[in-house]
């Protein structure tokens, strides 16, 4: 991400988070009608203890310097979550990841035998393993039966974000598709902030925004979560209604791999239906 792209991302994030707060939530009087939702810039500045001009410049994406202590005050004023704070600090301090970001020169992420066994043992839990670009590098049979036969998809096209927006079976599968897609975008944004020096992210975002209006709208919501836990309802073409709880797990190691585990809801017939799918 070049410096201008970083500042634009910072600006968009701050505007989105400010728009989601009401005066009452932060202990300010709600006086008069507002032309736009959320707090005013001067109110954020007041809560953070900084000048209105300085905060305006920060939100406008100007290349200004700020100490970590001042940024903490802004994060507190905007009620940022721990994941949102990490994203905010990465963009505002232009630090990026200390890990090498030249993805093209790194060895391709692979499934180790031990990790493959773990994934395979999760027989009743559809599990997908992806890297920091959301490229799918592994899956189990349950995932292939519920989502798609990933072995029939070219390796370069096995990007979970791209599949969610381009494949009809993914759009048909999730009852609340927007919530399903937003969860993946929240994870993707966490990586985006962590690897601010990797130019691939900007190219990928441009590609997706140009091709999919829904992508840009959901991306602009600016959700950030390194490991969202959400409940999902699927309408499977063969199994019908299926309820899952999604849990994201990080595999320790240099490859930065993530396991997305879909656990059948205990108060449903999902596990029974999944067994039947696996037996066919």
PyMOL commands that set and color helices and strands:
alter all, ss='L'
color gray80, all
select helices_A, chain A and resi 3-19+23-26+41-48+52-59+68-77+82-92+103-105+113-121+141-146+150-152+155-157+160-166+168-173+177-194+200-211+213-219+270-279
alter helices_A, ss='H'
color red, helices_A
select strands_A, chain A and resi 125-130+136-139+230-236+240-251+257-264
alter strands_A, ss='S'
color yellow, strands_A
deselect
rebuild
show_as cartoon
